[in-house]
Amino acid sequence: MSRARGRYGTPVAGAQRVAVTGGREGAVLVDEAGIHELPAFDVPVADETGAGDAYVAALMDRWVLGGDDARRAGRFAAAAAALNVTSEGARGGLATRDSVESFLDGR
């Protein structure tokens, strides 16, 4: 993810927040507070289809709409993506807020 950091290290063109995802390598989130490198969760993978979509949906819910800071929102989004890859198909492991919170409680 260090390549993303160098390329996307500062918000551009008026963007207040930038997110760069790297799958198993985690993500880099950039906001007014700085650059946040966040790891992915290590889980058994059945199918990666839809993981990025699950990540972005959870990130939008928490970071943009919910008001969480970048680290908290990114961790929540990584958990949603991790749960998604544990089942077959794009929607097989699609998580609810409660299931993501339960997953995070154990970590």
Backbone atoms as SQL, in Angstrom:
CREATE TABLE atoms (id INTEGER PRIMARY KEY, chain TEXT, resi INTEGER, resn TEXT, atom TEXT, x REAL, y REAL, z REAL);
INSERT INTO atoms VALUES
  (1, 'A', 1, 'MET', 'N', 0.808, -1.186, 0.000),
  (2, 'A', 1, 'MET', 'CA', 0.000, 0.000, 0.000),
  (3, 'A', 1, 'MET', 'C', 0.860, 1.261, 0.000),
  (4, 'A', 2, 'SER', 'N', 2.150, 1.116, 0.165),
  (5, 'A', 2, 'SER', 'CA', 2.999, 2.305, 0.178),
  (6, 'A', 2, 'SER', 'C', 2.970, 3.029, -1.167),
  (7, 'A', 3, 'ARG', 'N', 2.757, 2.287, -2.257),
  (8, 'A', 3, 'ARG', 'CA', 2.631, 2.942, -3.562),
  (9, 'A', 3, 'ARG', 'C', 1.410, 3.855, -3.580),
  (10, 'A', 4, 'ALA', 'N', 0.314, 3.410, -2.983),
  (11, 'A', 4, 'ALA', 'CA', -0.894, 4.234, -2.928),
  (12, 'A', 4, 'ALA', 'C', -0.653, 5.470, -2.081),
  (13, 'A', 5, 'ARG', 'N', 0.094, 5.308, -1.024),
  (14, 'A', 5, 'ARG', 'CA', 0.375, 6.443, -0.143),
  (15, 'A', 5, 'ARG', 'C', 1.109, 7.541, -0.899),
  (16, 'A', 6, 'GLY', 'N', 2.110, 7.163, -1.681),
  (17, 'A', 6, 'GLY', 'CA', 2.855, 8.155, -2.434),
  (18, 'A', 6, 'GLY', 'C', 2.016, 8.817, -3.515),
  (19, 'A', 7, 'ARG', 'N', 1.135, 8.068, -4.101),
  (20, 'A', 7, 'ARG', 'CA', 0.319, 8.580, -5.188),
  (21, 'A', 7, 'ARG', 'C', -0.878, 9.377, -4.690),
  (22, 'A', 8, 'TYR', 'N', -1.465, 8.958, -3.582),
  (23, 'A', 8, 'TYR', 'CA', -2.677, 9.580, -3.085),
  (24, 'A', 8, 'TYR', 'C', -2.487, 10.190, -1.697),
  (25, 'A', 9, 'GLY', 'N', -1.283, 10.635, -1.397),
  (26, 'A', 9, 'GLY', 'CA', -0.953, 11.116, -0.063),
  (27, 'A', 9, 'GLY', 'C', -1.698, 12.337, 0.408),
  (28, 'A', 10, 'THR', 'N', -2.227, 13.134, -0.496),
  (29, 'A', 10, 'THR', 'CA', -2.977, 14.314, -0.075),
  (30, 'A', 10, 'THR', 'C', -4.247, 14.421, -0.900),
  (31, 'A', 11, 'PRO', 'N', -5.331, 14.899, -0.296),
  (32, 'A', 11, 'PRO', 'CA', -6.564, 15.085, -1.069),
  (33, 'A', 11, 'PRO', 'C', -6.322, 16.068, -2.218),
  (34, 'A', 12, 'VAL', 'N', -6.922, 15.778, -3.357),
  (35, 'A', 12, 'VAL', 'CA', -6.745, 16.629, -4.531),
  (36, 'A', 12, 'VAL', 'C', -8.094, 17.082, -5.060),
  (37, 'A', 13, 'ALA', 'N', -8.049, 18.142, -5.840),
  (38, 'A', 13, 'ALA', 'CA', -9.229, 18.655, -6.538),
  (39, 'A', 13, 'ALA', 'C', -10.403, 18.882, -5.596),
  (40, 'A', 14, 'GLY', 'N', -10.119, 19.332, -4.388),
  (41, 'A', 14, 'GLY', 'CA', -11.180, 19.655, -3.451),
  (42, 'A', 14, 'GLY', 'C', -11.749, 18.478, -2.677),
  (43, 'A', 15, 'ALA', 'N', -11.244, 17.281, -2.901),
  (44, 'A', 15, 'ALA', 'CA', -11.746, 16.116, -2.164),
  (45, 'A', 15, 'ALA', 'C', -11.381, 16.254, -0.696),
  (46, 'A', 16, 'GLN', 'N', -12.345, 16.015, 0.177),
  (47, 'A', 16, 'GLN', 'CA', -12.079, 16.077, 1.612),
  (48, 'A', 16, 'GLN', 'C', -11.623, 14.736, 2.158),
  (49, 'A', 17, 'ARG', 'N', -11.990, 13.673, 1.460),
  (50, 'A', 17, 'ARG', 'CA', -11.626, 12.320, 1.879),
  (51, 'A', 17, 'ARG', 'C', -11.291, 11.478, 0.660),
  (52, 'A', 18, 'VAL', 'N', -10.271, 10.635, 0.820),
  (53, 'A', 18, 'VAL', 'CA', -9.860, 9.731, -0.251),
  (54, 'A', 18, 'VAL', 'C', -9.673, 8.350, 0.351),
  (55, 'A', 19, 'ALA', 'N', -10.162, 7.323, -0.348),
  (56, 'A', 19, 'ALA', 'CA', -9.976, 5.944, 0.082),
  (57, 'A', 19, 'ALA', 'C', -9.364, 5.155, -1.068),
  (58, 'A', 20, 'VAL', 'N', -8.298, 4.409, -0.761),
  (59, 'A', 20, 'VAL', 'CA', -7.656, 3.531, -1.736),
  (60, 'A', 20, 'VAL', 'C', -7.635, 2.147, -1.116),
  (61, 'A', 21, 'THR', 'N', -8.306, 1.206, -1.768),
  (62, 'A', 21, 'THR', 'CA', -8.362, -0.153, -1.234),
  (63, 'A', 21, 'THR', 'C', -7.362, -1.036, -1.949),
  (64, 'A', 22, 'GLY', 'N', -6.846, -2.014, -1.209),
  (65, 'A', 22, 'GLY', 'CA', -5.852, -2.917, -1.767),
  (66, 'A', 22, 'GLY', 'C', -6.130, -4.368, -1.460),
  (67, 'A', 23, 'GLY', 'N', -7.408, -4.719, -1.236),
  (68, 'A', 23, 'GLY', 'CA', -7.758, -6.109, -0.963),
  (69, 'A', 23, 'GLY', 'C', -7.076, -6.623, 0.286),
  (70, 'A', 24, 'ARG', 'N', -6.358, -7.714, 0.151),
  (71, 'A', 24, 'ARG', 'CA', -5.682, -8.341, 1.299),
  (72, 'A', 24, 'ARG', 'C', -4.603, -7.456, 1.917),
  (73, 'A', 25, 'GLU', 'N', -4.158, -6.442, 1.179),
  (74, 'A', 25, 'GLU', 'CA', -3.132, -5.526, 1.693),
  (75, 'A', 25, 'GLU', 'C', -3.733, -4.440, 2.589),
  (76, 'A', 26, 'GLY', 'N', -5.047, -4.337, 2.632),
  (77, 'A', 26, 'GLY', 'CA', -5.687, -3.326, 3.459),
  (78, 'A', 26, 'GLY', 'C', -6.066, -2.106, 2.648),
  (79, 'A', 27, 'ALA', 'N', -6.133, -0.975, 3.319),
  (80, 'A', 27, 'ALA', 'CA', -6.576, 0.253, 2.666),
  (81, 'A', 27, 'ALA', 'C', -5.819, 1.450, 3.223),
  (82, 'A', 28, 'VAL', 'N', -5.828, 2.518, 2.453),
  (83, 'A', 28, 'VAL', 'CA', -5.289, 3.798, 2.896),
  (84, 'A', 28, 'VAL', 'C', -6.432, 4.802, 2.805),
  (85, 'A', 29, 'LEU', 'N', -6.715, 5.453, 3.922),
  (86, 'A', 29, 'LEU', 'CA', -7.728, 6.501, 3.959),
  (87, 'A', 29, 'LEU', 'C', -7.022, 7.811, 4.256),
  (88, 'A', 30, 'VAL', 'N', -7.423, 8.851, 3.554),
  (89, 'A', 30, 'VAL', 'CA', -6.817, 10.168, 3.730),
  (90, 'A', 30, 'VAL', 'C', -7.929, 11.160, 4.029),
  (91, 'A', 31, 'ASP', 'N', -7.740, 11.925, 5.090),
  (92, 'A', 31, 'ASP', 'CA', -8.693, 12.979, 5.436),
  (93, 'A', 31, 'ASP', 'C', -7.940, 14.145, 6.064),
  (94, 'A', 32, 'GLU', 'N', -8.666, 15.087, 6.610),
  (95, 'A', 32, 'GLU', 'CA', -8.040, 16.269, 7.197),
  (96, 'A', 32, 'GLU', 'C', -7.129, 15.929, 8.371),
  (97, 'A', 33, 'ALA', 'N', -7.336, 14.775, 8.993),
  (98, 'A', 33, 'ALA', 'CA', -6.513, 14.363, 10.134),
  (99, 'A', 33, 'ALA', 'C', -5.212, 13.681, 9.706),
  (100, 'A', 34, 'GLY', 'N', -5.115, 13.279, 8.444),
  (101, 'A', 34, 'GLY', 'CA', -3.888, 12.657, 7.976),
  (102, 'A', 34, 'GLY', 'C', -4.098, 11.440, 7.105),
  (103, 'A', 35, 'ILE', 'N', -3.041, 10.634, 7.026),
  (104, 'A', 35, 'ILE', 'CA', -3.035, 9.409, 6.226),
  (105, 'A', 35, 'ILE', 'C', -3.154, 8.230, 7.182),
  (106, 'A', 36, 'HIS', 'N', -4.117, 7.367, 6.905),
  (107, 'A', 36, 'HIS', 'CA', -4.396, 6.236, 7.792),
  (108, 'A', 36, 'HIS', 'C', -4.238, 4.940, 7.006),
  (109, 'A', 37, 'GLU', 'N', -3.205, 4.177, 7.340),
  (110, 'A', 37, 'GLU', 'CA', -2.998, 2.876, 6.706),
  (111, 'A', 37, 'GLU', 'C', -3.649, 1.825, 7.587),
  (112, 'A', 38, 'LEU', 'N', -4.593, 1.091, 7.014),
  (113, 'A', 38, 'LEU', 'CA', -5.379, 0.137, 7.786),
  (114, 'A', 38, 'LEU', 'C', -5.242, -1.266, 7.207),
  (115, 'A', 39, 'PRO', 'N', -4.959, -2.252, 8.050),
  (116, 'A', 39, 'PRO', 'CA', -4.799, -3.621, 7.566),
  (117, 'A', 39, 'PRO', 'C', -6.140, -4.284, 7.275),
  (118, 'A', 40, 'ALA', 'N', -6.092, -5.302, 6.458),
  (119, 'A', 40, 'ALA', 'CA', -7.255, -6.168, 6.247),
  (120, 'A', 40, 'ALA', 'C', -7.245, -7.234, 7.344),
  (121, 'A', 41, 'PHE', 'N', -8.399, -7.830, 7.587),
  (122, 'A', 41, 'PHE', 'CA', -8.476, -8.938, 8.540),
  (123, 'A', 41, 'PHE', 'C', -8.090, -10.229, 7.840),
  (124, 'A', 42, 'ASP', 'N', -7.385, -11.090, 8.551),
  (125, 'A', 42, 'ASP', 'CA', -6.971, -12.386, 8.022),
  (126, 'A', 42, 'ASP', 'C', -8.064, -13.401, 8.327),
  (127, 'A', 43, 'VAL', 'N', -8.815, -13.783, 7.298),
  (128, 'A', 43, 'VAL', 'CA', -9.908, -14.747, 7.443),
  (129, 'A', 43, 'VAL', 'C', -9.802, -15.778, 6.333),
  (130, 'A', 44, 'PRO', 'N', -10.408, -16.947, 6.527),
  (131, 'A', 44, 'PRO', 'CA', -10.442, -17.932, 5.439),
  (132, 'A', 44, 'PRO', 'C', -11.286, -17.387, 4.280),
  (133, 'A', 45, 'VAL', 'N', -10.759, -17.451, 3.067),
  (134, 'A', 45, 'VAL', 'CA', -11.449, -16.885, 1.910),
  (135, 'A', 45, 'VAL', 'C', -12.111, -17.978, 1.087),
  (136, 'A', 46, 'ALA', 'N', -13.434, -17.834, 0.903),
  (137, 'A', 46, 'ALA', 'CA', -14.175, -18.738, 0.036),
  (138, 'A', 46, 'ALA', 'C', -14.365, -18.120, -1.348),
  (139, 'A', 47, 'ASP', 'N', -14.609, -16.812, -1.383),
  (140, 'A', 47, 'ASP', 'CA', -14.870, -16.118, -2.641),
  (141, 'A', 47, 'ASP', 'C', -14.690, -14.611, -2.406),
  (142, 'A', 48, 'GLU', 'N', -13.855, -13.979, -3.216),
  (143, 'A', 48, 'GLU', 'CA', -13.589, -12.543, -3.036),
  (144, 'A', 48, 'GLU', 'C', -14.598, -11.644, -3.751),
  (145, 'A', 49, 'THR', 'N', -15.516, -12.234, -4.492),
  (146, 'A', 49, 'THR', 'CA', -16.502, -11.457, -5.227),
  (147, 'A', 49, 'THR', 'C', -17.326, -10.594, -4.277),
  (148, 'A', 50, 'GLY', 'N', -17.373, -9.322, -4.542),
  (149, 'A', 50, 'GLY', 'CA', -18.197, -8.410, -3.749),
  (150, 'A', 50, 'GLY', 'C', -17.519, -7.818, -2.532),
  (151, 'A', 51, 'ALA', 'N', -16.295, -8.229, -2.238),
  (152, 'A', 51, 'ALA', 'CA', -15.618, -7.725, -1.037),
  (153, 'A', 51, 'ALA', 'C', -15.399, -6.217, -1.106),
  (154, 'A', 52, 'GLY', 'N', -14.984, -5.728, -2.253),
  (155, 'A', 52, 'GLY', 'CA', -14.769, -4.291, -2.413),
  (156, 'A', 52, 'GLY', 'C', -16.054, -3.503, -2.277),
  (157, 'A', 53, 'ASP', 'N', -17.129, -4.046, -2.828),
  (158, 'A', 53, 'ASP', 'CA', -18.426, -3.384, -2.704),
  (159, 'A', 53, 'ASP', 'C', -18.875, -3.344, -1.252),
  (160, 'A', 54, 'ALA', 'N', -18.686, -4.449, -0.529),
  (161, 'A', 54, 'ALA', 'CA', -19.041, -4.491, 0.892),
  (162, 'A', 54, 'ALA', 'C', -18.219, -3.470, 1.676),
  (163, 'A', 55, 'TYR', 'N', -16.925, -3.372, 1.338),
  (164, 'A', 55, 'TYR', 'CA', -16.046, -2.417, 2.007),
  (165, 'A', 55, 'TYR', 'C', -16.538, -0.989, 1.784),
  (166, 'A', 56, 'VAL', 'N', -16.777, -0.639, 0.532),
  (167, 'A', 56, 'VAL', 'CA', -17.182, 0.730, 0.205),
  (168, 'A', 56, 'VAL', 'C', -18.526, 1.074, 0.842),
  (169, 'A', 57, 'ALA', 'N', -19.479, 0.159, 0.794),
  (170, 'A', 57, 'ALA', 'CA', -20.792, 0.422, 1.398),
  (171, 'A', 57, 'ALA', 'C', -20.657, 0.668, 2.904),
  (172, 'A', 58, 'ALA', 'N', -19.879, -0.165, 3.581),
  (173, 'A', 58, 'ALA', 'CA', -19.694, -0.001, 5.024),
  (174, 'A', 58, 'ALA', 'C', -18.916, 1.275, 5.337),
  (175, 'A', 59, 'LEU', 'N', -17.927, 1.574, 4.509),
  (176, 'A', 59, 'LEU', 'CA', -17.144, 2.794, 4.716),
  (177, 'A', 59, 'LEU', 'C', -18.012, 4.038, 4.555),
  (178, 'A', 60, 'MET', 'N', -18.832, 4.054, 3.529),
  (179, 'A', 60, 'MET', 'CA', -19.742, 5.192, 3.316),
  (180, 'A', 60, 'MET', 'C', -20.705, 5.343, 4.490),
  (181, 'A', 61, 'ASP', 'N', -21.231, 4.222, 4.951),
  (182, 'A', 61, 'ASP', 'CA', -22.172, 4.257, 6.073),
  (183, 'A', 61, 'ASP', 'C', -21.540, 4.859, 7.319),
  (184, 'A', 62, 'ARG', 'N', -20.308, 4.476, 7.610),
  (185, 'A', 62, 'ARG', 'CA', -19.657, 4.901, 8.843),
  (186, 'A', 62, 'ARG', 'C', -18.873, 6.197, 8.729),
  (187, 'A', 63, 'TRP', 'N', -18.141, 6.382, 7.650),
  (188, 'A', 63, 'TRP', 'CA', -17.231, 7.536, 7.532),
  (189, 'A', 63, 'TRP', 'C', -17.954, 8.767, 7.006),
  (190, 'A', 64, 'VAL', 'N', -18.790, 8.577, 5.998),
  (191, 'A', 64, 'VAL', 'CA', -19.450, 9.712, 5.368),
  (192, 'A', 64, 'VAL', 'C', -20.776, 10.038, 6.051),
  (193, 'A', 65, 'LEU', 'N', -21.605, 9.030, 6.249),
  (194, 'A', 65, 'LEU', 'CA', -22.936, 9.268, 6.815),
  (195, 'A', 65, 'LEU', 'C', -22.967, 9.198, 8.335),
  (196, 'A', 66, 'GLY', 'N', -22.155, 8.304, 8.903),
  (197, 'A', 66, 'GLY', 'CA', -22.225, 8.060, 10.340),
  (198, 'A', 66, 'GLY', 'C', -21.354, 8.934, 11.209),
  (199, 'A', 67, 'GLY', 'N', -20.379, 9.591, 10.611),
  (200, 'A', 67, 'GLY', 'CA', -19.541, 10.491, 11.380),
  (201, 'A', 67, 'GLY', 'C', -18.389, 9.858, 12.135),
  (202, 'A', 68, 'ASP', 'N', -18.132, 8.563, 11.913),
  (203, 'A', 68, 'ASP', 'CA', -16.973, 7.930, 12.555),
  (204, 'A', 68, 'ASP', 'C', -15.684, 8.520, 11.996),
  (205, 'A', 69, 'ASP', 'N', -14.608, 8.472, 12.788),
  (206, 'A', 69, 'ASP', 'CA', -13.318, 8.898, 12.255),
  (207, 'A', 69, 'ASP', 'C', -12.818, 7.840, 11.268),
  (208, 'A', 70, 'ALA', 'N', -11.785, 8.182, 10.507),
  (209, 'A', 70, 'ALA', 'CA', -11.300, 7.312, 9.441),
  (210, 'A', 70, 'ALA', 'C', -10.881, 5.939, 9.951),
  (211, 'A', 71, 'ARG', 'N', -10.160, 5.886, 11.049),
  (212, 'A', 71, 'ARG', 'CA', -9.689, 4.587, 11.566),
  (213, 'A', 71, 'ARG', 'C', -10.849, 3.689, 11.986),
  (214, 'A', 72, 'ARG', 'N', -11.786, 4.235, 12.711),
  (215, 'A', 72, 'ARG', 'CA', -12.932, 3.434, 13.165),
  (216, 'A', 72, 'ARG', 'C', -13.786, 2.975, 11.972),
  (217, 'A', 73, 'ALA', 'N', -14.046, 3.893, 11.051),
  (218, 'A', 73, 'ALA', 'CA', -14.842, 3.555, 9.872),
  (219, 'A', 73, 'ALA', 'C', -14.125, 2.536, 8.995),
  (220, 'A', 74, 'GLY', 'N', -12.810, 2.707, 8.815),
  (221, 'A', 74, 'GLY', 'CA', -12.038, 1.777, 8.003),
  (222, 'A', 74, 'GLY', 'C', -11.979, 0.391, 8.611),
  (223, 'A', 75, 'ARG', 'N', -11.882, 0.319, 9.919),
  (224, 'A', 75, 'ARG', 'CA', -11.882, -0.978, 10.601),
  (225, 'A', 75, 'ARG', 'C', -13.228, -1.675, 10.432),
  (226, 'A', 76, 'PHE', 'N', -14.309, -0.915, 10.564),
  (227, 'A', 76, 'PHE', 'CA', -15.646, -1.462, 10.366),
  (228, 'A', 76, 'PHE', 'C', -15.800, -1.970, 8.930),
  (229, 'A', 77, 'ALA', 'N', -15.347, -1.178, 7.963),
  (230, 'A', 77, 'ALA', 'CA', -15.445, -1.566, 6.559),
  (231, 'A', 77, 'ALA', 'C', -14.603, -2.814, 6.265),
  (232, 'A', 78, 'ALA', 'N', -13.418, -2.897, 6.849),
  (233, 'A', 78, 'ALA', 'CA', -12.577, -4.082, 6.660),
  (234, 'A', 78, 'ALA', 'C', -13.242, -5.324, 7.229),
  (235, 'A', 79, 'ALA', 'N', -13.929, -5.171, 8.336),
  (236, 'A', 79, 'ALA', 'CA', -14.651, -6.304, 8.930),
  (237, 'A', 79, 'ALA', 'C', -15.804, -6.743, 8.033),
  (238, 'A', 80, 'ALA', 'N', -16.532, -5.785, 7.458),
  (239, 'A', 80, 'ALA', 'CA', -17.624, -6.124, 6.540),
  (240, 'A', 80, 'ALA', 'C', -17.095, -6.874, 5.328),
  (241, 'A', 81, 'ALA', 'N', -15.967, -6.426, 4.787),
  (242, 'A', 81, 'ALA', 'CA', -15.360, -7.103, 3.639),
  (243, 'A', 81, 'ALA', 'C', -14.862, -8.493, 4.023),
  (244, 'A', 82, 'ALA', 'N', -14.281, -8.606, 5.210),
  (245, 'A', 82, 'ALA', 'CA', -13.788, -9.907, 5.672),
  (246, 'A', 82, 'ALA', 'C', -14.926, -10.912, 5.802),
  (247, 'A', 83, 'LEU', 'N', -16.027, -10.484, 6.363),
  (248, 'A', 83, 'LEU', 'CA', -17.176, -11.382, 6.488),
  (249, 'A', 83, 'LEU', 'C', -17.716, -11.765, 5.116),
  (250, 'A', 84, 'ASN', 'N', -17.674, -10.843, 4.175),
  (251, 'A', 84, 'ASN', 'CA', -18.186, -11.113, 2.831),
  (252, 'A', 84, 'ASN', 'C', -17.406, -12.212, 2.120),
  (253, 'A', 85, 'VAL', 'N', -16.098, -12.263, 2.314),
  (254, 'A', 85, 'VAL', 'CA', -15.289, -13.247, 1.583),
  (255, 'A', 85, 'VAL', 'C', -15.353, -14.656, 2.173),
  (256, 'A', 86, 'THR', 'N', -15.963, -14.798, 3.322),
  (257, 'A', 86, 'THR', 'CA', -16.011, -16.124, 3.953),
  (258, 'A', 86, 'THR', 'C', -17.079, -17.037, 3.373),
  (259, 'A', 87, 'SER', 'N', -17.936, -16.518, 2.491),
  (260, 'A', 87, 'SER', 'CA', -18.995, -17.311, 1.861),
  (261, 'A', 87, 'SER', 'C', -18.928, -17.160, 0.352),
  (262, 'A', 88, 'GLU', 'N', -19.521, -18.095, -0.356),
  (263, 'A', 88, 'GLU', 'CA', -19.553, -18.061, -1.817),
  (264, 'A', 88, 'GLU', 'C', -20.500, -16.981, -2.319),
  (265, 'A', 89, 'GLY', 'N', -20.101, -16.332, -3.396),
  (266, 'A', 89, 'GLY', 'CA', -20.957, -15.361, -4.066),
  (267, 'A', 89, 'GLY', 'C', -20.842, -13.969, -3.486),
  (268, 'A', 90, 'ALA', 'N', -21.251, -13.000, -4.287),
  (269, 'A', 90, 'ALA', 'CA', -21.131, -11.601, -3.890),
  (270, 'A', 90, 'ALA', 'C', -21.977, -11.263, -2.670),
  (271, 'A', 91, 'ARG', 'N', -23.090, -11.947, -2.505),
  (272, 'A', 91, 'ARG', 'CA', -23.981, -11.625, -1.392),
  (273, 'A', 91, 'ARG', 'C', -24.034, -12.726, -0.343),
  (274, 'A', 92, 'GLY', 'N', -23.280, -13.785, -0.553),
  (275, 'A', 92, 'GLY', 'CA', -23.318, -14.915, 0.366),
  (276, 'A', 92, 'GLY', 'C', -22.924, -14.573, 1.785),
  (277, 'A', 93, 'GLY', 'N', -21.935, -13.723, 1.940),
  (278, 'A', 93, 'GLY', 'CA', -21.474, -13.351, 3.271),
  (279, 'A', 93, 'GLY', 'C', -21.762, -11.908, 3.617),
  (280, 'A', 94, 'LEU', 'N', -22.683, -11.293, 2.871),
  (281, 'A', 94, 'LEU', 'CA', -23.004, -9.885, 3.114),
  (282, 'A', 94, 'LEU', 'C', -23.462, -9.713, 4.554),
  (283, 'A', 95, 'ALA', 'N', -22.771, -8.856, 5.265),
  (284, 'A', 95, 'ALA', 'CA', -22.955, -8.735, 6.710),
  (285, 'A', 95, 'ALA', 'C', -23.972, -7.665, 7.091),
  (286, 'A', 96, 'THR', 'N', -24.580, -7.873, 8.243),
  (287, 'A', 96, 'THR', 'CA', -25.420, -6.843, 8.846),
  (288, 'A', 96, 'THR', 'C', -24.538, -6.026, 9.790),
  (289, 'A', 97, 'ARG', 'N', -25.038, -4.895, 10.227),
  (290, 'A', 97, 'ARG', 'CA', -24.274, -4.100, 11.197),
  (291, 'A', 97, 'ARG', 'C', -23.986, -4.914, 12.448),
  (292, 'A', 98, 'ASP', 'N', -24.990, -5.651, 12.906),
  (293, 'A', 98, 'ASP', 'CA', -24.812, -6.452, 14.125),
  (294, 'A', 98, 'ASP', 'C', -23.740, -7.522, 13.946),
  (295, 'A', 99, 'SER', 'N', -23.720, -8.178, 12.784),
  (296, 'A', 99, 'SER', 'CA', -22.713, -9.224, 12.578),
  (297, 'A', 99, 'SER', 'C', -21.306, -8.626, 12.478),
  (298, 'A', 100, 'VAL', 'N', -21.189, -7.434, 11.907),
  (299, 'A', 100, 'VAL', 'CA', -19.882, -6.771, 11.847),
  (300, 'A', 100, 'VAL', 'C', -19.430, -6.388, 13.250),
  (301, 'A', 101, 'GLU', 'N', -20.339, -5.832, 14.044),
  (302, 'A', 101, 'GLU', 'CA', -20.003, -5.465, 15.418),
  (303, 'A', 101, 'GLU', 'C', -19.588, -6.695, 16.224),
  (304, 'A', 102, 'SER', 'N', -20.279, -7.803, 16.050),
  (305, 'A', 102, 'SER', 'CA', -19.923, -9.043, 16.745),
  (306, 'A', 102, 'SER', 'C', -18.545, -9.533, 16.329),
  (307, 'A', 103, 'PHE', 'N', -18.260, -9.462, 15.035),
  (308, 'A', 103, 'PHE', 'CA', -16.950, -9.848, 14.521),
  (309, 'A', 103, 'PHE', 'C', -15.864, -8.988, 15.151),
  (310, 'A', 104, 'LEU', 'N', -16.099, -7.683, 15.231),
  (311, 'A', 104, 'LEU', 'CA', -15.110, -6.769, 15.808),
  (312, 'A', 104, 'LEU', 'C', -14.953, -6.950, 17.314),
  (313, 'A', 105, 'ASP', 'N', -16.023, -7.320, 17.983),
  (314, 'A', 105, 'ASP', 'CA', -15.937, -7.548, 19.444),
  (315, 'A', 105, 'ASP', 'C', -14.928, -8.643, 19.788),
  (316, 'A', 106, 'GLY', 'N', -14.756, -9.583, 18.888),
  (317, 'A', 106, 'GLY', 'CA', -13.829, -10.681, 19.118),
  (318, 'A', 106, 'GLY', 'C', -12.392, -10.352, 18.762),
  (319, 'A', 107, 'ARG', 'N', -12.132, -9.113, 18.348),
  (320, 'A', 107, 'ARG', 'CA', -10.772, -8.726, 17.889),
  (321, 'A', 107, 'ARG', 'C', -10.298, -7.481, 18.563);
